[in-house]
Each structure stands twice: as structure tokens, then as C-alpha cells.
Amino acid sequence: MELTRIAGSCEDGDCPTLYLTDRGTLAVQGEHLTEHRLQVPAHETLVEIPIELIRKAIRDNLI
């Protein structure tokens, strides 16, 4: 899968980041959430990112 960085909180890749995939979907890098009450399937996970990251991507017409 090809990932293209569209918005991030830093430049070194060690922070919340949004990527566009070559499948026309988004991939999200963020903090792994473990303290929640949801039943998440084994093949999925929850991550947390700042809302400002989504706003930036929309404001900059990246998505």
C-alpha cells in the first residue's frame, strides 16, 4: 500500500499524522487507545489524534 502524508503535527513522523492511501482511503497515525469501553475487533484498533489535524487537512483542501 502506498501512503502519502497529507497533514501532520510534526515533520519527523513521530506524531499524529493523516495519510492518503492509494486505495482512496485515509490512514491515521496517533496514540493507541487502551482505556475505553468499546468492543473493538481484533483486526482493528483505536487511535487518538488532535481535532486540529482534521481541520488543517480540510482547511488546506487536502481531503
N, C-alpha and C positions, 0 to 999 in steps of 0.2 A: 504494500500500500504506500502511495506517495502522500506525504504531508507537506503542506505549505503553511508557514506561520503567518497568521493574519493579524493577531493582536496579542501582546504580552505585557507583563508588568516589569520585565527587565530584558536585557539583551543576552544574558549568558545561559538561558534555557533552564534555570533552576528556580522557576516561579510560575504562577498561574499563567497559562497561555492557551489561546484558541488556535486551532489548525483547521484548514480546509483539506479534505481528503480528495483523492482522485475519483472517489465514488459519488461526489456531490454531497457529502455529509460533513459534519463538524466533529473534531476530536478535541477533548478538553483535558488539559493538564492542571491538576490542582491538588490540594491537600486531601489525602484519603480520609474519609469519614468513617469512624468506627462506633461512635456513640449516638445511635439513633434507634428508633423502634420499628423500623421498616423490615420487611422480609424481602431481602434482595437476592435474586437468583445467583447461584454460584458463579455463573459466567458473566455477571455484571458487577459493577462497583459504583459507589457514590463518591464524588469529589466535590470540594467546595472551592469556588472562585469568587473574586470580588464582582459585584454587580457592575462596577465601573468598567470592567473588561468588556462586557457585552455592550454597554453604552458606547464605548470607544469604537468597537467594531461597527456598530450601526451608524454612529456619527461620521465615521470616516468612510462610509459606504463600502465596507469590506465584506459584509454579508447582506 
